[in-house]
Amino acid sequence: MANERVHSREVTKAAQDCLLDRGVTIQDIADIVMQMQYPYNNQLKIEECIESVEKVLLKREIQHALLVAVELDRLAEQKKLSEPLQSLIESDEGLFGVDETIALGAVLGYGSIAVTTFGHLDKNKIGIIAKLDTKTGGGVHTFLDDMVASIAANASSRLAHRQRDIEENLPQEERRIIEDE
């Protein structure tokens, strides 16, 4: 069983489900994307933000990072990690940067806009990221808050690049951003 490949549909569903299980909806992330991109495109609709988040969540690298992140948070909640890792994750120790490292790695595929947007979201804790970071409602979200920021940053970057292609009237087949990944 260990050598069998996991079908991508199963991974996609697991990634989407783990967000919902942790109280994060696509709408929550799309709201952050809207806040990030509206100043640059006042014609932007929330439906476009939702679509962009959904497209980002189809990327395997994002799914894998999200699954690892949420699993580590869950294990910390269950106190199943060894010390000192348990305490570092449970307390979201300020000098523990592995959570940001995983999320930053997941952001690199969408370019410099995604990287700078991630940094902004990590520092300013916008939308549901603030709720996750402050541990409102209990639970450990040391990794999840950063992954939500990563997904929102990626979706924002995707929209920014797509908007430029639209402004330049590039036909669909010439657009530089990969729409279906």
N, C-alpha and C positions, 0 to 999 in steps of 0.2 A: 504494500500500500504506500509506503514512503516514497517509492520511486515513480508513482503515477503522477502525471501532470494534473494540476487543478484547472478546470475550465475557467476561462476568463469571465463568463457570466456569473459563476459562483463567487469569484473574487470581487467583481463589481457589486453584486448584491450584498456581500459581507461588508464592504466598505461603506455603502450607503446605509445599511442597517446599523453599523456601529455608531455612525453620527446620530441617527434617530434615537438609538438606545441611550446615548449620552445627553439627549435633550437639545441637539443641534439640528435645525432644519436647513434645507437648501435656501428657503426664504431668508433665514437669519443671515446666511453668508451673502446672499444676493443684496440684502439691505446694506451691508458693508461695502460691497462692490459699487452700488449706486452712489453711496456717499463719497467714495474715492474717485469715481469717474464723472459724475455729473458736472463738476466745475469745468471740465474739459469738453463736455458734450451735453449741452442743455436740452438736446432732443432725445437723450437716452431714456429708454423705457425700462421699467423693472423686469419686464418679460425678457429683455435682452440680457440683463444681469443674471436672471435665473438660468437661461440657456447657457450662458458662459460658465457658470458654476457647474452645471450638469456636464458640459463638455470636459472641463478640467477633471471632474471626478471619474471620467472614463479612462484617463491615463493610468497605465499600470503602475508607474513609479509613484504617483500620488496615492493610489490605492494601497500599495505596499507600505509606504511610509505611514499612512493613516492607520492601517491595521496594527503595525508595530507600536505606534504611539498610544493608541487606545488600550492595547493589551498591557503595556507597561503601567498605564494609569490604573487599570483594573487590578493588576497584581499588587500594586501599592495599596489600593483600597482594602484588599483582602489580607494585607500584611504578609504576602508570600515572597517578598524579596529579602535577600540577606542584607545584613548591616555591613557597611554604612549606607548602601544604596537605598534601602528602605526609607531611612530618615531623609536622605537627600531629595528623593522624589516626593515623598509624602509632604515635606515642608516646602517644596519648590525652592530649594536653596538658591540664593541669588548667584552664586558662583558656579552652580551646576549648569553648564551650557549645552548639554547633550540634547535637550529638548529643542533648543533653537537650532542646533546643528542639523538635526534630522529635518526640521521644517525648512531650513535654508537650503538644504540639499534638494528638497522637493520643489523649491522655487526656481532653481537655476535653469530649468528648461524653458522658461518664459522670458528670459532676458533681464536687462538692467532695470526696466520699469518694475518688474515683479520683485526684484531684489530690494530696490529702494522703497517700494510700497510695503513689503514685508517688514522692513526696518521701522517704518512709520507706524504700522499696526502693532508691532511688538512693543514699541515704546508707549504709544498712546491708548492702547486697549479699547478700541472702538466696538460698539455694538455688543454682540454676545461674547466677544473676546473678554470684555471687562467682567461679565458675569462669571465666566469660566475661571478667570484669573483670580477673582476674589473668593472663589469657592462658595459662592452663594448657593444654598441648597445642598451643601455637603459634597462629598466625593473628592477625588483627586483628579485634577485636570492639568497636571504639570505639562504634559505633552500635547493634549488636545487643544488648548488655547493657541499654541504656536502652529499647530496644523491647520486650524481654522483660519488663522492669519495667512498662512501659506496658500491655502486654497483661494481665499479672497484676493490675495495679491496676484496669483496666477490668472484668475478670472478677470481682474482689472487690467492686467497687461494684455491679455488676449483681446479685450475690447478696445484698448487703445490702439493696438496694431491693426485690428480689423477696421476701426474708424478711419485710420490713415488710408488704408487701401480703398475704402469707400469714397473718401474725399478725392482721391486721385482717379476715381472712376475706373479702377482696375477690374477687368472681367473676373468672374469667379475663378476661372482656371488659372489666372495669373496671380492671385492673392498669395502673399508670402506666408501667412499664418496657416497652419494646418488645422482646418476646421473640424475634422472628424476624429482627432486624437485626444 
